[in-house]
Amino acid sequence: MTAIMSLLRELAGLFVDDGRLALSVLAVVALAAILSLMPGASLAAGAVLVLGCLGALIANVVKAARR
Amino acid sequence: MLTPTLTWTTAAPAVSAAFLSSVVEVVEAFTIVLAVATVRGWRPAALGAMAGLGLLVLIVVAFGPLLGLVPLWGLQLAIGILLLLFGMRWLRKAILRQAGVIALHDEELAFAAETAELREQAQRQAARLDWLAGLASFKAVVLEGLEVVFIVIAVGAGRGLVVPASLGALAACALVLGMGLFVHKPLARVPENTLKFAVGVMLSAFGVFWVGEGLGVPWPGEDLAILAIAILFLVSALAAVRTLRRPAVEAVS
């Protein structure tokens, strides 16, 4: 049981290392998804995706470096 | 049917992302299998590794055909989100390592740690050691191999490039295993962080692109947008390394 839990934890760890970064990325995707539903805003959704992900990454590494 | 534009702009990044990431993963798996072989011989190491490969083949055979049942936009969205999480996790770590905020990964230290752990287990429970050694080898192959399978599917499935991406991954496996069997020690000279940096940039760019495709974003330049997004990630990541750089910390396993 312990081995299975450890394997599952490691599998989850493939995608989530820092919870804050994962949450930020999901928030950016959700915002882009909402924007993409609005007429004429699909290109803006793309811009939010690109800039939002870059912003989330930079903010996260800067915070990690200050810790 | 692939157009020439797709071949050059999508296939090349997909194949190289699969190749480079597979190099990193196979090096890590090889280090542990070699540690097992050093402590307990090749039998448990090879049996564990073969069982791991068998499980990976089963997973691909069982779940591969299901991909065809998922609508393309759903596949692009789901894979894009997973790629974003996966790629940005690699890129974050690579930036922090490159900047000296966290320690670099060291295959020789990883090898030493794994062999020390196996020897300690040998003193505690010698009778079960072959089983434990085989399990360590199995776990390494399954976990690192799953990452390879995921990357191949993720970079290939959205545009029907699973086969070229698989060939890229297989080439990486052949290269690393060939070198590993030749030198017969951990491949410590592979510039792992640089590879992770490059792959993190590529996977993050693929992730943003696929999520956008899934949401119906009309990317300017279509597939060429992947390269533009990758350049943006690369420039931002390099700028972050430059800004955060501090004296290097000692390597970890």
Interface residues (C-beta under 8 A of the other chain):
Chain A: A3 L7 E10 L11 L14 F15 V16 D17 D18 L21 A22 V25 L26 V29 A32 A33 S36 S42 L43 A45 G46 L49 V50 C53 L54 A56 L57 I58 N60 V61 V62 A64 A65
Chain B: I81 L82 L84 L85 F86 M88 R89 L91 R92 K93 I95 L96 A99 V101 L135 K139 V142 L143 L146 E147 F150 S204 G207 V208 V211 G212 L215 G216 V217 P218 W219 P220 I229 L232 F233 S236 A237 A240 T243 L244 R246
